[in-house]
């Protein structure tokens, strides 16, 4: 377009450097447009001249004049500017990106004047204006930002007032039908309006990831504005921009964080309202269905013909069942139930509005967005994600069930978060999620994207014209049964994620993961270990965890698994446990007692001991078998959890007790002192006395003396109260005295020696020693009696399964294997400790009276045999039993001759 359309003074005015002259030229253009108001071609020519020759000019002053001229043209046209906006607005929008700050400012001013005149028509260009203002909100020039804010407030007012009502005659519909729309839109969303929310959402989803604080503040304000317009239902499009919006919580500006928190809280409240409306509609639909069904049944009964007045047609109808389509059509046609549950809604229009009505909440997509933020390093983001997930546990159960593995993986590490608020939210989410999974059925009624009908009518329950309520009820039950066959909860993935938490550094996380496994196994035992996924080895490895609480939970789970398994699985569990003890001796030493006792609390102790004994009996690792039997024996004697097992052992008159004794005895033979203790516990005193003669043939090691020392201390415990009382009846228990005196003869003169001697002296002073039977030789060992309690017991008993002579031979053979292996040097009985001194010797010396004088170390009660065993290499100790790293070599004779 040539500039001849404008006079030369007008052109000079538009391009002048002085603002007032440009403004005067703009007034001239306004007059010119008014004069040609009825000549569209002339007005188009004027606008094109302003655009081509001024707005797009390289001269900055010409651009200023062109922008002012376009605004003046719009003012002159008034409402008629709508048909020219297509050629006015795009040139102005292009100036928003100009490098000249004044061009950007004048563009904002020009757009402000045009929007003020065009009003609703400007919504046709909303996306472009929004995008340009988003960029200007972060402009470095204050004047430009101020101009953009003025324009932004005006656009907000226009959108709030006209976005849901204004339909432009100058453009095709922007909201096509839902079937052609990629986004699922709510039914309340206006159609064919100039403002199109579905077209705006993709732009918002792109801009939402901006990093500038000013731009973020701009976006938050706009999202809040759009959310405040009821008919738009912006929450229905929440998944499209939720991820970026949550990241605003990590912004450096506190104003942005606070505004974002308020906005997210509003969205969450809208979701709650939508869930409440959905729940009310489901209840309403169900009640209407029941009412319709009851009305149908009542009508069918009332239409039943009487026998006195037969009618061919009615008689025929009486025989028709619900499966007959004709009967369904007839009964449906006669149903006209009164809808007293929704009297406020006459069925026309939208009825009474309720908050949350007509909202589409895409729970699955929202949860999918929230899960990664559960592990965010930003406290505000993590706390918000936990809060939303906690709310969704109550209102979107089916979705949460599907995402449980991912949620667990993110929430459990937060149970030990240093921030109290996050830790409390994580604890609440974890507890509620556990309850949901444990109490859940296979499916839930709410849909993946719940939709609330704005009319409040039960659209999903409307009866087709040819289907009766009875047929619908059968169909409903059938569909429910089919859906219940599918379980949305992924057990294997959940267990795998929980297994990974065993490696977490925090005790709270490891304990929670085991609590989850306990709950899941209780809920579905067959699905937890359905395949060999490595869970069982991980549980065994967890027994070495430094936390005692973790070990307790682990043992509880292992016991629970074993209680629901067959014998082969339980035996495999015991074998793996023993293998773990064998490879990790420190675990056996520090946690062995705890592990066995905890298992005894959850499982049958007799089953545990018999299974372990059966495995150890044939164990090739004799050293480990001896150590394990020693530990099991101490647990058997001292543990309160095994009191019933000890009672069964003391009752050898019954076959159950006899079988238990035989099973344990064969395995206990790996440890001579443990076997002797078992006989004392079972009151098999005669056999125990016979065993003492076998001890004379064994190599009495320091380890054996230490075990005997411990046994003497255990004899003073409450467990052996019955044994001490039996010393008062030497006529009934003569071999008991021989057993105890035999132990006394084996012991060096230590504290244990003095303890046992004092105990026996208190009884022997009563004159009971004459009843001790004469000791037979090994070859002359008499046949064992049928009852193990005493030789004088004559009461009838069941058939005795215990063959003591065979057991004694088994004991000898097992001990012979140990002696042979010891001589071959396969294992050393005395372990070397610090500075080359024997740890077991140190333990023994602590129980002996080592010194009478501080400067002259003396050993009291250590006999010739003991000195020969230790090679007369003894640590020097002071009167406080503190070991010094020095040795004194003495001959066996010198040691034995010490006073």
Protein Blocks (a to p, Z undefined) as FASTA:
>chain_A
ZZklpcfklmmmmmpmblklmmmmmmmmmmmmmmmmmmmklmmmmmmmmmmmmmmpmblk
lmmmmmmmmmmmmmmnmmmlmmmmmmmmmmmmmmmmpmblklmmmmmmmmmmmmmmnmmm
mmmmmmmmmmmmmmmmmpfbfklmmmmmmmmmmmmmmmmmmmmmpccfkbccfbdcfklp
mbdcdfklcghiabdfklmmmmmmmmmmpfbfklmmmmmmmmmmmmmpmklommlmmmmm
mmmmmmmmmpfblklmmmmmmmmmmmmmmmmmmmmmmmmmmmmmmmmmmmmmmmmmmmmm
mmpccfklgcfklmmmmmpcfklmklmmmmmmmpccddfklmmbgoiajbjadehihiac
dfklmmmmmmmmmmpcbfklmmmmmmmmmmmmmmmmmlmmmmmmmmmmmmmmmmmgfblk
lmmmmmmmmmmmmmmmmmpcfbdfbdfbdcddfklpafklpccfkbcfklmmmmmmmmmm
mmmmpcfbdfklmmmmmmmmmmpmbfklmmmmmmmmmmmmmmmmmlmmmpcnhlmmmmmm
mmmpfblklmmmmmmmmmmmmmmpcfklmmmmmmmmmmmmmmmmmlmmmmmmmmmmmmmm
mmcfklmmmmmmmmmmmpcblmlmmmmmmmmmmmmmmpmklmmmmmmmmmmmbmklmmmm
mmmmmmmmmpmklmmmmmmmnopaklmmmmmmmmmmpccdfklmmmmmmmmmmmmpmklm
mmmmmmmmmmlmmmlmmmmmmmmmmpccdfklmmmmmmmmmmmmnopmmmpccdddfklp
ccddfbfkbmkbcbdcdddfbdfklmmmmmmmmmmmmmmmmmnopacfbdcdehhiafkl
mmmmmmpcfbfbfklccdehiafklmmmnoopacdddfkopacdddddddfklmmmpZZ
